[in-house]
Amino acid sequence: MAGGRCRTVDEAATALLSRGVGAVVVTLGAAGCRLFRPGMQQPLSIPGWRVKVADTIGAGDTLTGALSAALARGEDLASAVAWANAAAALSVQGRGAINGMPDLAATRLLREHGAVAADGHGTQA
């Protein structure tokens, strides 16, 4: 972690920021994720979503892709990370990296209504 001297992911994120990285997103699985930016007193914690997990393969790829897409749409970083977090939660309900990846409509539905999934369940943790 950032040179091997860090004991926690928070320390590693802070170390990366001190080296000039503009932002760090730490994924926490079912617990959601945290966004670190220079000058923030505390990281922005984005809670996970309660979903039925079938397969975690591809969740990180989904998060990265959804984050990139949200930023390309012009969303601010915090909103984009929250969007990506929801997409990653949906992705673990399907099997495999591609089959689990949600589309824009499914992710929007989860964000706006707090419940959509292959099994019909999904609530913010």
C-alpha positions in Angstrom: 0.0 0.0 0.0 1.5 3.2 -1.1 5.1 2.3 -0.4 4.3 -0.5 2.1 4.3 1.8 5.2 0.6 2.2 5.6 -1.4 0.1 8.1 -4.9 1.0 6.8 -6.5 1.9 3.5 -7.2 5.3 4.9 -3.5 5.8 5.5 -2.7 4.5 2.0 -5.3 6.9 0.5 -3.8 9.8 2.4 -0.3 8.9 1.3 -1.4 8.8 -2.3 -3.0 12.3 -1.9 0.2 13.6 -0.4 2.0 12.4 -3.6 -0.2 14.6 -5.8 -3.0 12.2 -6.7 -6.2 14.3 -7.1 -8.7 11.8 -5.7 -8.8 8.2 -4.3 -11.8 5.9 -4.2 -11.5 3.0 -1.8 -14.0 0.2 -2.4 -15.2 -1.6 0.6 -17.4 -4.4 -0.9 -20.8 -4.6 0.8 -19.9 -1.6 3.0 -19.8 0.7 0.0 -16.8 3.0 -0.7 -15.0 6.1 0.4 -13.9 9.1 -1.6 -10.7 10.9 -0.5 -9.7 14.3 -1.9 -7.1 16.8 -0.9 -8.3 19.2 1.7 -11.2 17.0 2.9 -11.3 16.7 6.7 -12.9 13.2 6.4 -13.5 11.0 3.4 -16.9 10.9 1.9 -18.4 7.6 2.9 -21.0 6.1 0.5 -22.9 3.3 2.0 -23.3 0.0 0.3 -26.6 -1.5 -1.0 -28.2 -4.6 0.4 -28.4 -7.0 -2.5 -28.4 -10.7 -3.0 -24.9 -11.6 -4.0 -24.4 -14.2 -6.7 -20.9 -13.4 -7.9 -18.5 -10.6 -7.2 -16.5 -11.1 -10.4 -16.6 -7.8 -12.3 -17.8 -5.5 -9.5 -14.6 -3.5 -9.6 -14.7 -3.3 -13.4 -18.3 -2.2 -13.2 -17.5 0.5 -10.6 -14.6 1.8 -12.7 -16.7 1.8 -15.9 -19.7 3.4 -14.3 -17.5 6.1 -12.6 -15.9 6.9 -16.0 -19.3 7.1 -17.7 -20.8 9.3 -15.0 -17.8 11.7 -15.2 -18.1 11.8 -19.0 -21.8 12.7 -18.6 -20.6 15.7 -16.5 -21.5 14.5 -13.0 -19.4 15.9 -10.2 -17.0 13.4 -8.6 -19.0 12.7 -5.5 -22.2 12.0 -7.5 -20.2 9.9 -10.0 -18.8 7.7 -7.2 -22.3 7.2 -5.7 -23.5 6.2 -9.2 -20.6 3.8 -9.6 -21.3 2.3 -6.2 -24.9 1.5 -7.1 -23.8 0.0 -10.5 -21.3 -2.2 -8.7 -23.9 -3.4 -6.2 -26.2 -4.4 -9.1 -23.4 -6.2 -10.8 -22.9 -8.7 -8.0 -26.4 -10.1 -8.5 -25.5 -11.6 -11.8 -23.0 -14.3 -12.7 -19.8 -13.3 -14.4 -18.3 -10.0 -15.3 -20.4 -9.2 -18.3 -23.8 -10.8 -17.4 -23.9 -9.0 -14.1 -23.1 -5.5 -15.5 -26.2 -3.3 -15.2 -27.3 -0.8 -17.8 -28.0 2.9 -17.3 -31.7 2.4 -16.7 -31.2 -0.3 -14.0 -28.7 1.8 -12.2 -30.9 4.9 -12.4 -33.8 3.0 -11.0 -31.8 1.8 -8.0 -30.5 5.3 -7.3 -33.9 6.9 -7.6 -36.1 4.3 -6.0 -33.7 2.3 -3.8 -34.9 -1.0 -5.1 -34.2 -2.9 -8.3 -32.4 -6.1 -8.9 -32.6 -9.4 -10.7 -34.3 -10.7 -7.6 -36.4 -7.6 -7.0 -34.4 -6.6 -3.9 -31.9 -3.9 -3.1 -32.0 -1.3 -0.3 -29.3 1.0 1.0 -27.3 -0.5 3.8 
